[in-house]
Amino acid sequence: MKILIKPSDIVRRCLWDSYSYYIVGSDKEAEKLLKEDKEFELSERDAIVLGLLKVMETDNLIHRFNDYMVHFLTIKSIKEKDSILIRKRSMEIAIDKFLDKFPDYWTPPANYASALKDLIEYINDLRSQIEELETLTLTIQNITQEFYYSNSAKKLLNFNVY
């Protein structure tokens, strides 16, 4: 299969962080590729690694973020007695990591610029709401960590934002 794609298309599909890490290997080289924005052939293996074959392009970045967070909470939550918990630090890292999908050196088209601005605003609101969540401090394997209740964090995600 022949896959022709531009680096800007990879960013619009929210796959830039994976592409720059797994395929390119260096941020400087990735930045150079994105600034040139020339169409190139991507191997089928690389497309599978990126997850390119299972993603659609949309400018509804808030919905993309919410899907990402639900998947993250589903995968990373742990069961402790009767509660399902997520590490506080893991949640903060996951939120920051999503924004890595849109590098600072990318110049988005108008519809994505607006969507990106809305996403950043939504994430900042979500961060302030998360800070107000009840935390639980547990010691697991002699390490004391703070946790949120996973279901409380999921309830903060708003899927009805347009």
VEXNU-754701 format. One line per 8 residues: for each residue y, x, z of C-alpha. Coordinates in steps of 0.001 Angstrom, whole numbers. Each point is the difference from the previous one (the first is absolute). Example, Ala and Ser with C-alpha at 12.3 -4.5 7.8 and 13.67 -1.06 7.14 Angstrom:
-4500:12300:7800 | 3440:1370:-660
This chain:
0:0:0 | 3472:1287:-889 | 2712:-727:2575 | 3588:738:-1011 | 2541:-314:2792 | 3417:1236:1070 | 657:1384:3495 | 2540:-2790:592
-2790:-2537:-654 | -2048:1621:2746 | 2920:-385:2427 | 470:-3658:-966 | -3642:-630:819 | 490:1511:3493 | -2375:2893:-682 | 2387:2966:-71
-998:1457:3377 | -3672:76:-1019 | 798:1406:-3440 | 2186:2804:1305 | -2500:899:2742 | -3399:-341:-1720 | 782:652:-3666 | 3111:2196:-213
-391:1798:3314 | 3626:1041:492 | 3172:-1949:664 | 2121:2295:-2158 | -2263:-455:-3011 | -153:-3755:617 | 3788:-171:171 | 259:1891:-3286
-2461:-2389:-1680 | 1835:-3072:1257 | 3403:1279:-1128 | -1360:756:-3494 | -1813:-3391:-39 | -2026:768:-3115 | -3071:-2032:-881 | -3260:1881:561
-3708:-653:-94 | -1648:-607:3357 | -3731:567:272 | -2205:-2877:1037 | -1119:1949:3059 | 3607:526:1116 | 766:-3688:-590 | -2916:-935:2253
1137:2447:2694 | 3494:-1513:-79 | -1217:-3570:3 | 1913:-603:-3224 | -2745:-2143:-1494 | 218:-2599:2762 | 3756:-423:362 | 2582:-2113:-1803
3665:794:-402 | 2367:-2252:1938 | 3471:363:1390 | -887:-2090:3065 | -139:3084:2208 | 102:-1938:3270 | -3236:-1750:-949 | -1500:3389:-975
1048:1412:3370 | -1486:-2956:1881 | -3313:372:-1866 | 23:3704:824 | 621:-716:3694 | -2679:-2711:240 | -2499:2386:-1581 | 1121:2774:2371
-310:-2256:3063 | -3430:-1182:-1129 | -1316:3522:-524 | 1636:1854:2901 | -239:-2557:2806 | -2463:628:2790 | -1751:-2437:2289 | 483:698:3688
-1736:-2539:2238 | 1279:-3373:-1250 | 3082:1317:-1828 | 590:1395:-3452 | 2505:2837:258 | 1939:2320:-2273 | 1449:3342:1097 | 3780:-116:266
441:3368:-1706 | -2374:-946:-2853 | 2052:-3120:-679 | 3242:2017:-161 | -1558:2548:-2359 | -1391:-2718:-2300 | 3415:-1611:-348 | 1637:3345:-812
-2787:923:-2422 | 581:-3092:-2130 | 3550:1131:-726 | -1429:3298:-1347 | -1174:-2006:-2998 | 3623:-71:-1191 | 1388:3555:-78 | 3721:613:517
268:1727:-3384 | -1205:-3134:-1866 | 2677:-2082:-1683 | -1372:-3553:-12 | 889:-2654:-2575 | 2317:-2777:1238 | -2750:-2422:1058 | -1808:2714:1968
3237:1293:1534 | 664:-3453:1417 | -3612:-424:1131 | 22:3445:1624 | 3211:-808:1861 | -1565:-3274:1239 | -3165:1861:1021 | 1925:2566:2051
1924:-2789:1712 | -3265:-1877:698 | -1651:3147:1406 | 2954:730:2275 | -146:-3568:1344 | -3761:332:460 | 417:3277:1902 | 2406:-1618:2452
-2422:-2912:499 | -2910:2396:515 | 1937:1868:2692 | 162:-3281:1949 | -3777:-533:-110 | -1995:322:3167 | -1723:3374:263 | -3198:838:1757
-642:3503:1334 | -3629:1086:-50 | -1821:3229:661 | -2719:594:-2563 | -1966:3272:90 | 2473:1491:2510 | 2992:-721:-2288 | 2587:-2548:1069
1383:-2002:-2913 | 2166:-3042:-515 | -1352:-2951:-1971 | 1305:-3257:-1436 | -2092:-3116:-282 | -958:-64:-3668 | 367:-3763:-386 | 3519:108:1439
944:2628:-2567 | -1513:-2060:-2847 | 1990:-3047:1063 | 3246:1927:-551 | -724:371:-3723 | 1814:-2642:-2021 | -1754:-891:-3261 | 2570:-2637:-928
2859:2392:-820 | 1220:-66:-3590
